[in-house]
Amino acid sequence: MADERYGVHDDEVEIERRRLGMLAVARDPRTRRLLDSTGLSSGWRCWEVGAGGGTVSAWLGRRVGPDGTVWSTDVDLQFHRPVLPNVVVEQHDVTSDPVPEAAFDLVHARAVLQHLPERDQVIEKLWDALVPGGWLVAEDGAFASFAEQTLPEPYATVHRYVSSGAISEWRDADYGVRLPGRFRDLGATDIDIIGDVWTMRPGEPGGEWWFLALERAIPRLVEAGLVTAEDGETALALVRAPGFVMMSTVSIAVVGRKPSN
Ligand SMILES: C[S@@+](CC[C@H](N)C(=O)[O-])C[C@H]1O[C@@H](n2cnc3c(N)ncnc32)[C@H](O)[C@@H]1O
C-alpha cells in the first residue's frame, strides 16, 4: 500500500466523483480569482493539469472564448465533465507523457503536484510549457497544521494518519509550503502567494471534500492494521454529526510569471 500512486479503486469511483464535485464547489471561486489576477483574457492558450472533474477547464474555455484554447489533461478522465469545443480533453500523464514547450500563456495545477513523487521535475515541465511572459498558477495544501489541530478521539488518530500522508509515502502533504521556493528557483517574476483556511462542516462542500476522502481512506487504514474497524466507524460518525466543525488545511496558491525574452 505504501508505494501505491494516485489511483481510484473500482469500489471508490462514486465517492471520488462526489468528492471532486465538493472540491470544485469549495475551491473554484478562489481559483477563478487567482486565474483572473494574471490578466486572463480572450484568445489565451491555457493548460489545466490534472483537471479532475473539469470545472476549471470549462470555466477557462468560456473565459478565453472561441479564439482561445484550453488543454485539459488528466491521467484519469472518468470524472471529466463535457466542455466547449475550444477545450481539448486528453488522457495524459504529466510525469511521463510529452509536453509541448513554450506553448501556453497560462498553466494551472490545483491539488496535483503534492500527489506526484516527481513533483519537482513536473513543475519544471509546467514552466517550460509557458511562453515567455506566460503565467504559472499552482495550488497545493499545507497539511502540517491541519494534522496538528486538536480533535476528539478516535477521529484524532485517523485524522493524523490520513492528513500526514502516512498511508502514501510518495505524497508530499506540505508541498504548498515549498511552492514559493520552487517559483523563486524557476526564476519567476511577479510572484504572489495566497493562503487561506475555512470552516469544515458535514454536509457542506468545504467539509465533505475531506470527509469523503476519509470514507475512502479508513478501509485502507483498517486493512493495514493502523486502526480498528470500530474506531474507523466511530470516527466517521463523529465528523458527520450535526454541529461538528473543524479547521481546513491551509491551501497555498502561488502565481508567478515567466520573464519575457
Ligand atoms: C486531488 S485531485 C484534483 C483535481 C482538480 N485539479 C481539482 O482541484 O478539482 C488530483 C488530480 O490529479 C490527477 N493526477 C494524478 N496523477 C496524475 C498524473 N501523473 N498526470 C496527470 N494527472 C494526474 C488525478 O487523476 C486527479 O484528477
PDBQT file of the ligand as one rigid body, heavy atoms in Angstrom, charges set to zero:
ROOT
HETATM    1  C1  LIG A 301      -6.981  15.956  -5.805  1.00  0.00    +0.000 C 
HETATM    2  S1  LIG A 301      -7.396  15.729  -7.492  1.00  0.00    +0.000 S 
HETATM    3  C2  LIG A 301      -7.556  17.431  -8.007  1.00  0.00    +0.000 C 
HETATM    4  C3  LIG A 301      -8.386  17.572  -9.238  1.00  0.00    +0.000 C 
HETATM    5  C4  LIG A 301      -8.552  19.025  -9.736  1.00  0.00    +0.000 C 
HETATM    6  N1  LIG A 301      -7.267  19.628 -10.071  1.00  0.00    +0.000 N 
HETATM    7  C5  LIG A 301      -9.277  19.851  -8.691  1.00  0.00    +0.000 C 
HETATM    8  O1  LIG A 301      -8.611  20.598  -7.963  1.00  0.00    +0.000 OA
HETATM    9  O2  LIG A 301     -10.511  19.750  -8.605  1.00  0.00    +0.000 OA
HETATM   10  C6  LIG A 301      -5.824  15.263  -8.238  1.00  0.00    +0.000 C 
HETATM   11  C7  LIG A 301      -5.937  15.033  -9.744  1.00  0.00    +0.000 C 
HETATM   12  O3  LIG A 301      -4.640  14.773 -10.281  1.00  0.00    +0.000 OA
HETATM   13  C8  LIG A 301      -4.744  13.742 -11.238  1.00  0.00    +0.000 C 
HETATM   14  N2  LIG A 301      -3.433  13.112 -11.431  1.00  0.00    +0.000 N 
HETATM   15  C9  LIG A 301      -2.789  12.302 -10.559  1.00  0.00    +0.000 A 
HETATM   16  N3  LIG A 301      -1.627  11.880 -11.086  1.00  0.00    +0.000 NA
HETATM   17  C10 LIG A 301      -1.538  12.449 -12.330  1.00  0.00    +0.000 A 
HETATM   18  C11 LIG A 301      -0.584  12.395 -13.367  1.00  0.00    +0.000 A 
HETATM   19  N4  LIG A 301       0.535  11.662 -13.238  1.00  0.00    +0.000 N 
HETATM   20  N5  LIG A 301      -0.803  13.096 -14.507  1.00  0.00    +0.000 NA
HETATM   21  C12 LIG A 301      -1.939  13.836 -14.646  1.00  0.00    +0.000 A 
HETATM   22  N6  LIG A 301      -2.893  13.923 -13.700  1.00  0.00    +0.000 NA
HETATM   23  C13 LIG A 301      -2.689  13.245 -12.547  1.00  0.00    +0.000 A 
HETATM   24  C14 LIG A 301      -5.793  12.818 -10.643  1.00  0.00    +0.000 C 
HETATM   25  O4  LIG A 301      -6.327  11.917 -11.588  1.00  0.00    +0.000 OA
HETATM   26  C15 LIG A 301      -6.801  13.809 -10.094  1.00  0.00    +0.000 C 
HETATM   27  O5  LIG A 301      -7.780  14.175 -11.039  1.00  0.00    +0.000 OA
ENDROOT
TORSDOF 0
